[in-house]
Amino acid sequence: MIAVWDRLQSEAVSIVAEAGRAGVTLRVVGSAGIRLHCPGPGPVMDRLGRPAKDIDFIVPQQHRKGMRRLLESRGYVTDRDLLIAMEGTRYSFTHAEHGTEIDVFVERLAFCHTIEVRDRLDVHPVTIPLEELLLQKVQIIEMTTTDVIDISVLLATHEVAPASGDTETVDAGRIARLLARDWGFHHTATRNLRQVRDAVGGATTDLGQEPNDKIRDRVGRVLEAIDAEPKNLAWRMRDRIGERKQWWQDVDDKEATY
């Protein structure tokens, strides 16, 4: 599995670099983005059943044509059916020789909840920022074990602070401000963070005593920041309705995979 990730990591970094030279902005998202931020625990993720499988990127809308030309020049074949179905908001590619699969999202990650990334693509030179890497996982309405592993690894390897200008520290204040605008996202995210905290140390998510303690502490600090952030009137009114009304967007299996 390590050899697979080594190849995917090299490919991901090479694509981002080549895109930059061509004036195209591409950033890695999903599990591959977390691995690029957390190289040490990569083998642990493999051992826990979270092998690297593919690479996901995000691109600004105005760079879609350049992105497609770049990937096709590297031997990737466009999934035209998905392109038509998603109306240009998502692309899928498969390499004609080595079979590497790539998905490319345009400007936002729109799944159970939507994460706007367009204005955050210059924060880190290779991936989307840590806050969005975390948010894209906690927005899933029904997390799997692999999602819990991804979140656990991210928090085990990165400090959490109420506010931070450091790209390698999770800015809990930013996450709290975003969730204070959206009751549904807030409800899903806080529920999932508690689930991660409860799962730490279990048979499928045990990273070791010290990392486990860090995860529990850092989940707690993110939840504290979220709880302390003032909520507006619209948020409080939606809170009164609670789960009596669906609070997430439905996605099909293909859309939900990243």
C-alpha positions in Angstrom: 0.0 0.0 0.0 2.8 2.4 0.8 4.1 2.0 -2.8 0.7 2.9 -4.1 0.6 6.1 -2.0 4.1 7.0 -3.0 3.1 6.9 -6.6 -0.2 8.9 -6.0 1.6 11.4 -3.9 4.2 12.0 -6.6 1.5 12.3 -9.2 -0.6 14.7 -7.2 2.3 17.0 -6.4 3.6 16.9 -10.0 0.1 17.8 -11.4 -0.3 20.8 -9.0 3.2 22.0 -9.9 2.7 21.6 -13.7 -0.7 23.3 -13.4 0.9 26.2 -11.6 3.4 26.7 -14.3 0.6 26.7 -16.9 -1.3 29.4 -14.9 -3.9 26.9 -13.7 -4.8 26.6 -10.0 -5.3 23.1 -8.8 -5.4 22.0 -5.1 -5.7 18.5 -3.6 -8.8 17.7 -1.5 -10.2 14.6 0.2 -8.2 11.9 1.8 -5.2 12.5 -0.5 -5.1 16.1 0.7 -5.1 14.9 4.3 -2.3 12.5 3.6 -0.2 15.2 2.0 -0.5 17.2 5.2 0.1 14.2 7.4 2.9 12.1 5.8 3.9 10.3 9.0 0.7 8.5 9.7 0.2 7.3 6.1 1.3 3.7 6.9 -1.0 3.8 9.9 -3.9 4.8 7.7 -3.1 1.8 5.5 -2.9 -0.5 8.4 -6.3 0.7 9.7 -7.9 0.0 6.3 -7.6 3.4 4.8 -5.5 2.8 1.7 -4.8 5.5 -0.9 -7.0 4.9 -4.0 -7.2 8.0 -6.1 -6.6 11.8 -6.2 -9.2 14.5 -5.9 -8.6 18.2 -6.9 -10.5 21.4 -6.9 -10.2 24.1 -9.6 -11.6 27.6 -10.1 -14.3 27.9 -12.7 -12.2 30.0 -15.1 -9.4 27.4 -15.1 -11.5 24.4 -16.1 -10.4 24.3 -19.7 -6.7 24.6 -18.8 -7.1 21.9 -16.2 -8.7 19.5 -18.7 -6.1 20.2 -21.3 -3.3 19.6 -18.8 -4.7 16.2 -17.5 -5.5 15.0 -21.0 -1.9 15.8 -22.1 -0.7 13.6 -19.2 -2.7 10.6 -20.6 -5.9 11.0 -18.6 -9.2 10.3 -20.3 -12.3 12.4 -19.5 -15.5 10.7 -18.3 -17.8 12.5 -20.7 -21.0 11.0 -19.2 -20.3 12.4 -15.7 -19.2 15.7 -17.2 -22.6 16.0 -18.9 -24.5 14.8 -15.9 -22.8 17.2 -13.6 -23.1 20.1 -16.0 -19.4 21.2 -15.7 -19.4 21.3 -11.9 -17.4 18.1 -11.6 -14.9 16.1 -13.8 -13.7 12.6 -13.6 -10.6 11.2 -15.4 -8.9 7.8 -15.6 -5.3 7.4 -16.8 -5.2 5.3 -20.0 -2.1 3.4 -18.9 -1.7 3.1 -15.1 -5.4 3.5 -14.3 -5.1 6.3 -11.7 -8.5 7.9 -11.1 -8.9 11.7 -10.6 -12.0 13.7 -9.7 -12.0 17.5 -10.1 -14.5 19.7 -8.3 -15.2 23.2 -9.5 -14.9 26.0 -6.8 -17.0 24.3 -4.1 -17.4 21.0 -2.4 -21.2 20.5 -2.7 -22.2 17.3 -0.9 -24.5 16.8 2.2 -23.4 20.4 2.9 -21.6 22.9 0.7 -18.2 24.3 1.4 -17.1 27.3 -0.6 -13.4 27.1 -1.4 -12.9 29.6 -4.3 -11.4 32.3 -2.1 -9.2 29.9 -0.1 -7.2 28.3 -2.9 -4.1 30.4 -2.3 -3.7 29.6 1.4 -1.6 26.4 0.8 0.5 25.7 -2.3 -0.7 22.1 -2.8 -3.9 21.3 -0.9 -7.0 23.2 0.3 -6.5 24.6 3.9 -6.7 22.4 7.0 -10.1 23.9 8.0 -11.7 22.9 4.7 -10.0 19.5 4.8 -11.7 18.9 8.2 -15.0 20.4 7.2 -15.3 18.3 4.0 -15.2 15.2 6.3 -17.5 16.4 9.1 -20.2 17.4 6.6 -21.0 13.8 5.7 -24.4 12.8 7.0 -23.4 9.2 7.6 -19.6 8.9 8.1 -17.9 5.6 7.5 -14.9 4.2 9.4 -12.6 5.6 6.7 -13.9 9.1 7.3 -13.3 8.8 11.0 -9.8 7.6 10.3 -9.1 10.6 8.1 -10.4 13.1 10.7 -8.5 11.3 13.5 -5.2 11.4 11.5 -5.7 15.1 10.7 -6.3 16.1 14.3 -3.6 13.8 15.7 -1.0 15.6 13.6 -2.2 19.2 13.8 -2.7 21.6 16.7 -6.0 23.4 17.1 -6.2 27.1 18.1 -9.0 29.6 18.6 -7.4 31.7 15.8 -4.4 31.1 13.7 -2.5 32.5 10.7 -0.4 29.3 10.6 -1.4 27.0 7.7 -0.4 24.0 9.8 -2.7 24.8 12.7 -6.5 24.2 12.6 -8.2 27.6 13.0 -11.2 26.6 15.2 -12.5 30.1 15.1 -12.9 30.0 11.4 -14.8 26.7 11.6 -17.0 28.1 14.3 -17.9 31.2 12.3 -18.8 29.2 9.2 -21.0 26.8 11.2 -22.7 29.7 13.0 -24.3 30.7 9.7 -25.8 27.3 8.9 -27.7 25.3 11.5 -27.8 22.2 9.3 -24.1 22.1 8.7 -23.5 22.9 12.4 -25.8 20.0 13.5 -24.1 17.5 11.2 -20.5 18.6 12.0 -20.9 18.7 15.8 -22.6 15.3 15.8 -19.7 13.9 13.7 -17.0 15.4 15.8 -18.6 13.8 18.9 -18.7 10.5 17.0 -15.0 10.8 16.3 -14.2 11.6 19.9 -16.2 8.5 21.0 -14.5 6.3 18.4 -10.9 7.1 19.3 -9.1 4.1 20.6 -11.5 1.6 19.1 -10.3 -1.4 17.2 -10.6 0.3 13.8 -9.3 3.8 14.8 -6.6 3.2 17.4 -3.6 5.4 16.6 -1.8 4.8 19.9 -2.3 6.4 23.4 -0.6 9.7 22.8 -2.3 10.4 19.4 -5.6 9.3 20.8 -5.3 11.8 23.7 -4.4 14.5 21.2 -7.5 13.7 19.1 -9.9 13.8 22.0 -8.4 17.1 23.3 -8.5 18.8 19.9 -12.0 17.6 19.0 -13.0 19.1 22.4 -11.4 22.4 21.5 -13.1 22.6 18.1 -16.4 21.8 19.8 -15.9 24.5 22.4 -15.1 27.1 19.8 -18.2 26.1 17.8 -20.4 26.3 20.9 -19.1 29.7 22.0 -19.6 31.4 18.6 -22.7 33.7 18.7 -25.5 32.4 16.4 -27.8 34.8 14.4 -31.6 34.9 14.5 -32.0 32.7 11.5 -29.8 30.0 13.0 -31.7 30.1 16.3 -35.1 29.9 14.5 -33.9 26.9 12.5 -32.7 25.3 15.8 -36.3 25.3 17.0 -37.3 23.1 14.1 -34.5 20.7 14.7 -34.5 17.3 13.0 -38.2 17.6 12.2 -37.1 19.0 8.8 -34.3 17.5 6.7 -31.1 19.6 7.2 -28.8 18.2 4.6 -28.7 17.9 0.8 -29.2 14.5 -0.8 -26.3 13.2 -2.9 -26.0 10.0 -5.0 -23.2 7.5 -4.5 -20.9 9.0 -7.2 -21.3 12.5 -5.9 -20.6 11.5 -2.3 -17.3 9.7 -3.1 -14.0 11.7 -2.7 
